[in-house]
Amino acid sequence: MTSSALNTVTIPHDRAHAIELLQITDTHLGERPHTPLLAMDTDDSLLAVLSLARRTLANVDLVVATGDLSDQGAIDAYLRLYDYTRNDYEHQFWLLGNHDDADMLTAAANQHERLLRNDIRIGGWQILMLNSQIPGEVGGRLGTAELARLRLGLEQASAEGLYTLICVHHQPVPVGSAWIDSQAISDAPELFAIIDAFPGVRALLWGHVHQEVDQMRDDLRLLASPSTCVQFLPGSETFKLDNQAPGFRHLTLFPDGSLSTQVHRVTDRKFTVDLGSSGYL
Ligand SMILES: [Fe+2]
């Protein structure tokens, strides 16, 4: 998963038609099914989120899963995530988060080769999956290889007249919580220096922060999304869980480079979570 080369896949799609994208993030599945995380059953909450997505979205062209797919890097967690999603979503692409194990995820994904693609072409859009994981560390960094891949991908997209959505695990901008903002992408200035040279980049989408963010940076949409399990309290200086429900994000990418997006949460049932917890790792 650490390749600096573009690993391109093209999903056939009429350029005149919008693209429907489902993002799930921070599923934190344990090695064994129904392992609790801060008292929440992460299999149960993921399955509830996937059920809501099935009922809400009539058509999904592709799924991006933006990291922390496992809680401890167990291969069984990745295999279970694939089992939970394979029947509904033919095209899905996964990123590493700080909780993930690159070798285990690769071993699981090698059986499903498309999971490892990092440069997705669909209709008039390119979706770039950037790896911000630093093995063994909680915080994020892209590094020279990923930044070089980003530049190469954007040069190709520009030449082909494609708009770009960039997906990554860690946040590239502060979200307003000191404890988690210390884990933001450390070379974000380099990331934005490249993005700023390519006006076709329309949005940056990430996970890690377990909360919704929707901001503009000039013409660039900045989006973070709820976890499919536990939520972090926005604005909290120290670690604190929120009582908001698990959810997913839906994005519609239009042929003219515009997009619409909405977060959906599971509101028709309650989940158990330890709101008094003071730690995450
Ligand atoms: Fe996470």
Residues whose N, C-alpha, C, O or C-beta is under 5 A from the ligand:
A	BS01	LIG	D26 D68 H208
